[in-house]
Amino acid sequence: MPYIPHDAEETAAMLAAVGVNSLDALFDEIPSSLQVHDMVLPEGLSEMALGRELEGRARANAPLLCFAGGGAYAHHIPAIVWEIAARGEFYSAYTPYQPEASQGTLQVLYEYQSFITRLTGLEVSNASLYDGASGLAEACLMALRIQGSEKSILVPENLLLGWRSVLDTVLGMQNILLQSVPYDPISGTLQIPGDASDAAALIVPQINAFGMLEPVDKLTDWAHARGLLTIAVVNPLALAMLKAPGDWGGKGADMAVGEGQPMGIPLTGGGPYFGFLACRKAHVRQLPGRLVAKTVDAQGRTGYCLTLQAREQHIRRGKATSNICTNQGLMVTAATIHMATLGSHGLQEIASLCHTRARQLRELLAALPGVSFPYAGAFFHEWVVRLPLPATVVRDALLGHGLLAGIPLREWEMGEPGDLLVCTTELLEEADLLTYRDALKSVLEAQ
């Protein structure tokens, strides 16, 4: 936004309303090393001159090779995706409550739902939610409604920290008990719980916070044998390679939820993204968010409309199946175009290349003195490397080599000080992997 029409008095009033003293306090979560503290501009610049000044400064930002993941991933996005998504018909379309004026938007949402059901192996998908973490909270509430009693949720300790924080906020405020399920320190995967207690559902992350693949069949069968529902937390791109949640165990997962960002959504500093949620047809009446159906009119012509839910149900507070009054429709449009452009074979090729790059980099790093891998087992495209130095020190040093080296697990209150979560995608070439190895080798040798 080039112009914000708020004077000093209005700004002060808004800051007071949210309980902070300055605009800088709104950005205190950004590390000081990444903040610009000396943004001094010449006075009296025209709008055009100011634009050129800032463009010149932006060119000084050297691009980084991204080896970080942890829930948000750098993937190639074909140009056609946002060329179509940014058309006015999609970009500024109103929420499609009126089918007679929204057939194009509704058809895209229907196709999106179809893609998600194919990826997850489940029968029904909604038309998306705010993001993956809030979608998981909605899935937990859905499980509690299905079970029909006040029960707890079994939450794995190797779930992404940000997702667990959202669960604590959304479910904790409703006095819903979250019971932690520990993971095996050798494999990094969940230990089969000894007791289901009074739980309504078990959350199974595939892939977990360490990048490892869980024994999903055993976990799903264990949950179903004790009357629990299984909520799969999945990476949609990984589903192009891995078993669909609908096929887990003897009966399949009951719900699948995840973050849709890998499907055509740029990183963009943290959003906006979108969450997807799919379930069994038997549970569709408890599905939060909106649902688009395909039908025919009186003349037999194909048409699309919102179904099963009245518009007003979203404002019924505790009696509603969801507190979501809107969704990330534009993000879903881009994801639908992305999936349609690549097709099933394209998604499989990208997923395979991501995994191949991960294996190649892991083999390169294994030859470095002092480097080890704390978790044994299968992984997709990210994994933990244990370094002989604090991971934060290595990460900061590798920034000087033009590398975004990964995520220190201690920042998530997990792992050991030297544990770094590293991710590879199809954007990285073999030369980039060698650059990473050589840079890390020089940093370790310098200490």
N, C-alpha and C positions, 0 to 999 in steps of 0.2 A: 504494500500500500504506500504510494508516494507521498500522501498528505494525510495527516491525522488532525482533524479540526478541534483539538482540545487545548484550551489555554491552561496556564499554570494552576489556576484555582480549581478547574474541573479535574485536572490530573491529580492534584492533591486529594480531592474528595474521593476519587476512585481508589487511590492507593490506600487511603484510610479505611475504605470499605473492605478491602481484602487483608488489612492488617500488616502492611509493610510501609517503610518510610521513604523509599526511593524506587525509581524505575530499575536501577541496577539490582536491587534485591530480588526482582522477579527472575533474574538470570543467575542466581547464586549457585544453581546446580551445575553450571558450566565451569569446568576447572579454570583457575586463574590463568594458567599457562596458555589457555586458548582464547582468553579475552583480550580485546584491544583496549588498552588503557590510555593511549595517547592519540585519540582520534581528533586531531586538530585540523580544522579545515579553514581555508581562506575565507574572509568575510565578504559578504555582498556578491556571492556567485549567483548567476542566473540558473534556472533549472537545467538548461542544457549543459552549462559549464560544470555544474555539480555532478550531473550524470557522467560526464567524461572523467572527472576527477575520481569518482568511485570506481568506474570501470578500470581505470589505470591501476588503482590499488588492488583490485580483485585479481588482476593478471599476475600479481606478485605471489599469489597463493599457488604453490607447487602442488600438482595433483599427487595423491598418495595411492600406492597399490594396496588394495583392501584385502586383508586376511582376517578380518573380524566378522563375527556372525552373532550368535547369541540371541536369535529371534528376529533379526533384520538383516537382509542379505543383498549383496550387490550382484545383480544379474543383468544380462543384456536384455534390452527392451526394444523390439523391432520398431522402426519409425512409424509404421502404420498404426500402431496401437494408439498413441496419443494424437496422431493426425485425425483419426476418426473420433476418438473420445472427446476431443476438444471442439468438435462441431457444435454449433449452437443448439441443435435438436437434443443433444445429450448434455452438453456442458451446463446449460442453464434451465433444463427441464424441471418443472415442478413435480413434487411427489405424486405418483400416478394413481390417485384415488378415483379419477374420472376416466374410465376405460375408453370412452368414446374419443378422448383427446390424447390418449397416452399409449396407443397400440405399439409404437416403436419401442418405447422404454420398457413396456411390459414384456414384449417379445424378447428383448435382450435379457431381462431378469429371468424369464423362463428358461432361456438357453443356459444362462449361468447356473441355475438350479440343476439343470440336466447334467452339466459338466461336473458339478460337485458330487452328485449322486454316483456318477460313473467312477470318479476318483476314489470315493469313500466306500463304495459297495453297499451303500444304504439306500433306502427307498425314497426318502423325502429330504429336501433341503429347503431352508428358508431363503429369503432374498437378502441375506447378509445382516451383520450386526456391526457395532461400532468398531471393535477391533478384536483380536484373538483372545486377549485376557478377559475382557468383559464378556465375550462370548462363552468362555469357560464358566464364568460365574452364572450366566444365564442357564447353561447346561446343568449346573449343579442344582439350581432352583427348580428346573424342569424335572430332574430326577426325584427331588423331594416331593413334588406334586404327584408324580407317577406312583411313588411308594405310598403316598397317602398318610404319612405320619411324620412327626417331628423326629428326624434322625440326623446323624452326622454324615460327613463326607470324608473318605480316606484320601489324603493328599500326599503324594510322593515328595520326599525331601530333595529329590533331584529334579524337581520342576523349576523352570526359570524363575528367578527371584521376583522379577517384576510381576509375573502372573500370580505368584503366591501373595504378593502385596495386594493385588486387586481382589483376590478371594478374601483376604483378611478384612478388607474395607467393605466390600459389598455384602458378604455373608456374615461377617462379624457383627455388623450393625443390626443384623436381624437375629442375633443370638443363635446362629447356627454353628455347631461345633465342628471344627476341622481337626481331624486326627492325622498326625504325621505317620507316614510309612517310610522306614529307613531304607537305605540302599547298601549294597555290599561294597565295602571299600576296595575289594580286589577287582571286581568287574565294573563297578560304577552303575550297576543296574539294581532294580528294586528287589528287596528280599520279600519272598512270599509271606504275607502277614500270617501270624499264628491264630488270630481271632478277628472275626468280622465285627464284633461288638454289635452296636445298634446302627451300623452304617447303612445308608441308602445306596451309595455308589462308590466305586473305586475309580480314581483317575489314573490313566495309564499314558505316560508321555512317550511318544514314538516320533521324534527322537528326544532324549532327555537333555538336561542342561549340560552334560558332559559330552554330548554328541553321540552317545552310545545307543544301540538298538536294544530294546527291552524284550524279554521272553513273553511276548504278547499273548500267545496261545495259552500258556500256563496261567498267566494272570487273569485272563478273561474267564477261563474255565473255573478257576478258584472263586472268582466273584459270583458267577452264576450258580455254582453249587451251594452257595450260602445265601442266595436270594438277593444279591446286590446287582445293580446295574453297572455296566462298564462304560466309562466316558473316555474315548480315545482323544488324545491331544496330538495332532499330526501336522507335519510339514507337507503342504499340498504337492510341492515338486517331488519330494521323496516318494510320494504315493505312485509316481510314474514307474518306480522300480520295486517298491516294497509291497507286501501283501496288504490288500485293502482292509480297513477296520471291519467291514461287514463280513469278512471271512476269518476273523480271528477266532481261534478255539473252535468248539463244537457248534456254537450258536451265533458267533460274531458279536462285535461290540454293539451296544444299544444306541450310542450316540458318537459322533465324531465332530470335533471342533478344532479350529486352528486359525492361524494368521494368514491372510491371503496375500500379503505383501510380495512374496516371491513371484507372483503371477502378474507381472507387468506394472508393478507399482514402484517408483523410484524411492530411494532411501529418504531424500528430502528432509534431513535433519530430524527425523522422528515421526513423520506422518504427514497427512492423514493416511491410515491404512483401513482395512476392513476385516471383520471376523466372519468365518463361515461356520454353519452348524447344520448337521444332517442327522437324521434319526430313522428309526423303524416306522413304518406306516401306522402301526398300532398306537404310536405315541403322538401322532400328528396334532391331536387336539391340544396337547400341552406345549407345542413348539412355539417359542417366542419369535417376535418379529413378524415380518410380512411373508405371505406365500402367494405366488402367482400361479394361476391355472390356465390351461389351454382348453378351449371349448369351441362350440359352433353357435352361430346365431340362428334366427328363425329361417333364414334362407340357406343354411348349411355352410356359411362362410366361416373360416377359422378366425377365432378371436381370443384375446387374452384379458384376464381380469384378476384382481385380488380376490382371494377366496377364504372361506372358513372363519374369517375374523371381520367384525364390523370395525369401522374406523374408530368408533368411540371406545372400543375395548381397551385401548392403550392408556386411557386416562381414568381407569377404574381403580387406580392405586393397588391395594393388596389383592383385589379380585381379578386383576388382569394377568394374562400369561406373560406379559412383558412390560417393562417400563420404557421400552424403546419406541419412540414415536417417529423416528426417521432412521435411515441407515446410510451407509457410505455408498450411495447409488452410483456416483461418478466413478469411484474406485472399482466397483463391481463391473461397470461397463468396460473399463480398461482391461480388467482381468478376463472378461469374457472374450474380448477381441484378441487378447494375448493367447488364450488357450485355443481359440478357433484358428488363429494364424499358425501356431506351431503344430497343432494336432497331436494325437497320441504318440506318434513316432517322434515328433520333434521334442516333446516333453521327455520322452524316454532317453533320447540322445543327450539332452542337456543334463539330465540327472546322472546318466552314466559318466559323462565327462567330468562333472563335479566330483563324483566318487573317485574317478581315476586320478584326478589332480590331487586329491587328498592322500591317496595311497603313495603317489610319487613324492610328494613333499615329506610325508612321514618317513619314507625310506631315506631321503636325503638327510634329514635331521638326525636320524638314528645313528649316523656315523660320527656325529660331533661328540667330543668328550664331555661327560657330565650330563648329557641329555638322556632322558628316559621317558617312558610312557606309563603313567600310573594305572591305567585301566585297560584290562585285556578284554577283547571281544570285538564284535562287529560294529561298524560305524558307517555313517553316510558320507557327509562332506565336512564335518568338523570333529575335533578330537582334542584331548588335553595333552600338552607336552609339559613335562616337569623339568625345569631349568635349575642350574646350580646357583643362580642369582635370583633375587626377588623379581617376580614377573613384571611388576610396575617399573622397575629399573630398566629391564630389557625393553619393554614397550616404549618407554620414553626415549631410550637410546636409538631404537630403530626408526623413530620418527625422523631423526636426522638423516636417515638413509632413504627417506621417501616411502616408508612402509608403515601402514597401519597394521601392527603385528598380531593383534588379537586382544582378548579380554582377560585380564588377570582375575582368576576366580575368587581371590580374597576380596575383591570389590563386591562380590555377591555373597560374601560371608561363607564361602565354600572352599574346599581343597586346602592345599599347602601354599606357603608364600611363593614358591617357584612355579606354580601351576598356571599355565597360559592356555586359554581356549582359542584354537586356531581353526580358521575356516577357509576353504577353497571353493571357488565357483568356476564356471566356464569362461569368465572374463580373464582368468589368469592363464598365461601361456607357460610352457616349460622354462623359458628364459626367466620368467618372473620367479619361479620356484627356486632356480639357482641363485638369483639375486637375494632372495630371502635367506637361503642357507649361508651364502657368503657373508651377508651382513651380520647374521646372528653369530657366525663363527668369529668375526672380527670383534664383536662386542664382548663375547665370552673370553677371548684371548686378552683383551685389554684390561680385564679385571684382575 
